[in-house]
Amino acid sequence: MAGVRGGYDAYVRAMEREGTWGDHVTLQAAADRLAVPIYLVTSYADPCPIHVAPRSASTARALWLSFFAEVHYNSVVEAKPP
């Protein structure tokens, strides 16, 4: 799996542990499963917002999250994409 260090099985075992933080791979999985785009408003200078596109979108809705670098994700609002 692209973007996963140490192989998929090791990644899944690590993600199963309580307290493990999500990452771009988990955001992509959520976008794909929910069939909605995810937009991240971040504390990074650019690009903003970061767009995580689902394989196929089945709705006009989008999920907006904030991300403060190396700290935490928060939900912002559910809205139609720009």
Biotite code that builds the C-alpha atoms (Angstrom):
import biotite.structure as struc

atoms = struc.array([
    struc.Atom([0.000, 0.000, 0.000], chain_id="A", res_id=1, res_name="MET", atom_name="CA", element="C"),
    struc.Atom([1.472, 3.316, -1.047], chain_id="A", res_id=2, res_name="ALA", atom_name="CA", element="C"),
    struc.Atom([2.204, 5.735, 1.762], chain_id="A", res_id=3, res_name="GLY", atom_name="CA", element="C"),
    struc.Atom([2.367, 3.092, 4.499], chain_id="A", res_id=4, res_name="VAL", atom_name="CA", element="C"),
    struc.Atom([5.732, 2.460, 6.144], chain_id="A", res_id=5, res_name="ARG", atom_name="CA", element="C"),
    struc.Atom([6.594, -1.086, 7.131], chain_id="A", res_id=6, res_name="GLY", atom_name="CA", element="C"),
    struc.Atom([3.819, -2.725, 5.140], chain_id="A", res_id=7, res_name="GLY", atom_name="CA", element="C"),
    struc.Atom([0.065, -2.879, 5.364], chain_id="A", res_id=8, res_name="TYR", atom_name="CA", element="C"),
    struc.Atom([-0.200, -5.528, 8.118], chain_id="A", res_id=9, res_name="ASP", atom_name="CA", element="C"),
    struc.Atom([2.138, -3.615, 10.443], chain_id="A", res_id=10, res_name="ALA", atom_name="CA", element="C"),
    struc.Atom([0.230, -0.394, 9.708], chain_id="A", res_id=11, res_name="TYR", atom_name="CA", element="C"),
    struc.Atom([-3.128, -1.983, 10.572], chain_id="A", res_id=12, res_name="VAL", atom_name="CA", element="C"),
    struc.Atom([-1.732, -3.467, 13.812], chain_id="A", res_id=13, res_name="ARG", atom_name="CA", element="C"),
    struc.Atom([-0.404, -0.042, 14.815], chain_id="A", res_id=14, res_name="ALA", atom_name="CA", element="C"),
    struc.Atom([-3.704, 1.677, 13.961], chain_id="A", res_id=15, res_name="MET", atom_name="CA", element="C"),
    struc.Atom([-5.626, -0.850, 16.080], chain_id="A", res_id=16, res_name="GLU", atom_name="CA", element="C"),
    struc.Atom([-3.892, 0.347, 19.246], chain_id="A", res_id=17, res_name="ARG", atom_name="CA", element="C"),
    struc.Atom([-5.870, 2.764, 21.359], chain_id="A", res_id=18, res_name="GLU", atom_name="CA", element="C"),
    struc.Atom([-4.410, 6.254, 21.291], chain_id="A", res_id=19, res_name="GLY", atom_name="CA", element="C"),
    struc.Atom([-2.937, 5.890, 17.796], chain_id="A", res_id=20, res_name="THR", atom_name="CA", element="C"),
    struc.Atom([-3.495, 9.058, 15.811], chain_id="A", res_id=21, res_name="TRP", atom_name="CA", element="C"),
    struc.Atom([-5.057, 9.051, 12.369], chain_id="A", res_id=22, res_name="GLY", atom_name="CA", element="C"),
    struc.Atom([-3.123, 10.213, 9.341], chain_id="A", res_id=23, res_name="ASP", atom_name="CA", element="C"),
    struc.Atom([-3.616, 10.940, 5.657], chain_id="A", res_id=24, res_name="HIS", atom_name="CA", element="C"),
    struc.Atom([-4.177, 7.233, 4.963], chain_id="A", res_id=25, res_name="VAL", atom_name="CA", element="C"),
    struc.Atom([-7.057, 7.102, 7.465], chain_id="A", res_id=26, res_name="THR", atom_name="CA", element="C"),
    struc.Atom([-8.501, 10.328, 6.031], chain_id="A", res_id=27, res_name="LEU", atom_name="CA", element="C"),
    struc.Atom([-8.436, 8.801, 2.550], chain_id="A", res_id=28, res_name="GLN", atom_name="CA", element="C"),
    struc.Atom([-10.114, 5.653, 3.862], chain_id="A", res_id=29, res_name="ALA", atom_name="CA", element="C"),
    struc.Atom([-12.837, 7.757, 5.520], chain_id="A", res_id=30, res_name="ALA", atom_name="CA", element="C"),
    struc.Atom([-13.398, 9.806, 2.349], chain_id="A", res_id=31, res_name="ALA", atom_name="CA", element="C"),
    struc.Atom([-13.658, 6.621, 0.286], chain_id="A", res_id=32, res_name="ASP", atom_name="CA", element="C"),
    struc.Atom([-15.956, 4.832, 2.757], chain_id="A", res_id=33, res_name="ARG", atom_name="CA", element="C"),
    struc.Atom([-18.255, 7.821, 3.309], chain_id="A", res_id=34, res_name="LEU", atom_name="CA", element="C"),
    struc.Atom([-18.068, 8.828, -0.380], chain_id="A", res_id=35, res_name="ALA", atom_name="CA", element="C"),
    struc.Atom([-17.511, 12.482, 0.548], chain_id="A", res_id=36, res_name="VAL", atom_name="CA", element="C"),
    struc.Atom([-14.603, 14.838, -0.027], chain_id="A", res_id=37, res_name="PRO", atom_name="CA", element="C"),
    struc.Atom([-12.710, 15.955, 3.058], chain_id="A", res_id=38, res_name="ILE", atom_name="CA", element="C"),
    struc.Atom([-11.223, 19.439, 3.292], chain_id="A", res_id=39, res_name="TYR", atom_name="CA", element="C"),
    struc.Atom([-8.548, 20.255, 5.863], chain_id="A", res_id=40, res_name="LEU", atom_name="CA", element="C"),
    struc.Atom([-7.968, 23.797, 7.036], chain_id="A", res_id=41, res_name="VAL", atom_name="CA", element="C"),
    struc.Atom([-4.479, 23.621, 8.508], chain_id="A", res_id=42, res_name="THR", atom_name="CA", element="C"),
    struc.Atom([-1.925, 25.663, 10.358], chain_id="A", res_id=43, res_name="SER", atom_name="CA", element="C"),
    struc.Atom([0.512, 25.021, 7.502], chain_id="A", res_id=44, res_name="TYR", atom_name="CA", element="C"),
    struc.Atom([1.198, 27.948, 5.153], chain_id="A", res_id=45, res_name="ALA", atom_name="CA", element="C"),
    struc.Atom([-0.016, 26.114, 2.043], chain_id="A", res_id=46, res_name="ASP", atom_name="CA", element="C"),
    struc.Atom([-1.830, 24.484, 0.417], chain_id="A", res_id=47, res_name="PRO", atom_name="CA", element="C"),
    struc.Atom([-4.998, 25.432, 2.185], chain_id="A", res_id=48, res_name="CYS", atom_name="CA", element="C"),
    struc.Atom([-7.436, 23.869, 2.260], chain_id="A", res_id=49, res_name="PRO", atom_name="CA", element="C"),
    struc.Atom([-6.042, 20.401, 1.621], chain_id="A", res_id=50, res_name="ILE", atom_name="CA", element="C"),
    struc.Atom([-8.511, 18.336, -0.408], chain_id="A", res_id=51, res_name="HIS", atom_name="CA", element="C"),
    struc.Atom([-8.863, 14.579, 0.175], chain_id="A", res_id=52, res_name="VAL", atom_name="CA", element="C"),
    struc.Atom([-10.948, 13.265, -2.723], chain_id="A", res_id=53, res_name="ALA", atom_name="CA", element="C"),
    struc.Atom([-12.961, 10.066, -2.422], chain_id="A", res_id=54, res_name="PRO", atom_name="CA", element="C"),
    struc.Atom([-12.741, 7.468, -5.177], chain_id="A", res_id=55, res_name="ARG", atom_name="CA", element="C"),
    struc.Atom([-16.349, 8.316, -5.991], chain_id="A", res_id=56, res_name="SER", atom_name="CA", element="C"),
    struc.Atom([-18.602, 10.922, -4.422], chain_id="A", res_id=57, res_name="ALA", atom_name="CA", element="C"),
    struc.Atom([-22.242, 10.014, -3.943], chain_id="A", res_id=58, res_name="SER", atom_name="CA", element="C"),
    struc.Atom([-23.396, 13.268, -2.384], chain_id="A", res_id=59, res_name="THR", atom_name="CA", element="C"),
    struc.Atom([-22.969, 17.017, -2.632], chain_id="A", res_id=60, res_name="ALA", atom_name="CA", element="C"),
    struc.Atom([-21.859, 17.084, 1.000], chain_id="A", res_id=61, res_name="ARG", atom_name="CA", element="C"),
    struc.Atom([-18.309, 17.510, 2.232], chain_id="A", res_id=62, res_name="ALA", atom_name="CA", element="C"),
    struc.Atom([-16.571, 17.093, 5.562], chain_id="A", res_id=63, res_name="LEU", atom_name="CA", element="C"),
    struc.Atom([-14.448, 20.011, 6.787], chain_id="A", res_id=64, res_name="TRP", atom_name="CA", element="C"),
    struc.Atom([-11.785, 19.445, 9.438], chain_id="A", res_id=65, res_name="LEU", atom_name="CA", element="C"),
    struc.Atom([-9.213, 21.662, 11.059], chain_id="A", res_id=66, res_name="SER", atom_name="CA", element="C"),
    struc.Atom([-5.708, 20.375, 11.667], chain_id="A", res_id=67, res_name="PHE", atom_name="CA", element="C"),
    struc.Atom([-3.176, 22.108, 13.866], chain_id="A", res_id=68, res_name="PHE", atom_name="CA", element="C"),
    struc.Atom([0.247, 20.782, 12.874], chain_id="A", res_id=69, res_name="ALA", atom_name="CA", element="C"),
    struc.Atom([1.225, 17.708, 14.847], chain_id="A", res_id=70, res_name="GLU", atom_name="CA", element="C"),
    struc.Atom([-1.484, 18.361, 17.416], chain_id="A", res_id=71, res_name="VAL", atom_name="CA", element="C"),
    struc.Atom([-5.065, 17.431, 16.565], chain_id="A", res_id=72, res_name="HIS", atom_name="CA", element="C"),
    struc.Atom([-7.896, 17.162, 14.049], chain_id="A", res_id=73, res_name="TYR", atom_name="CA", element="C"),
    struc.Atom([-11.249, 18.813, 14.811], chain_id="A", res_id=74, res_name="ASN", atom_name="CA", element="C"),
    struc.Atom([-14.499, 18.797, 12.896], chain_id="A", res_id=75, res_name="SER", atom_name="CA", element="C"),
    struc.Atom([-15.456, 22.216, 11.590], chain_id="A", res_id=76, res_name="VAL", atom_name="CA", element="C"),
    struc.Atom([-18.704, 21.959, 9.646], chain_id="A", res_id=77, res_name="VAL", atom_name="CA", element="C"),
    struc.Atom([-20.519, 19.767, 7.164], chain_id="A", res_id=78, res_name="GLU", atom_name="CA", element="C"),
    struc.Atom([-21.288, 21.691, 4.012], chain_id="A", res_id=79, res_name="ALA", atom_name="CA", element="C"),
    struc.Atom([-21.399, 21.570, 0.250], chain_id="A", res_id=80, res_name="LYS", atom_name="CA", element="C"),
    struc.Atom([-17.908, 21.686, -1.315], chain_id="A", res_id=81, res_name="PRO", atom_name="CA", element="C"),
    struc.Atom([-16.686, 24.937, -2.891], chain_id="A", res_id=82, res_name="PRO", atom_name="CA", element="C"),
])
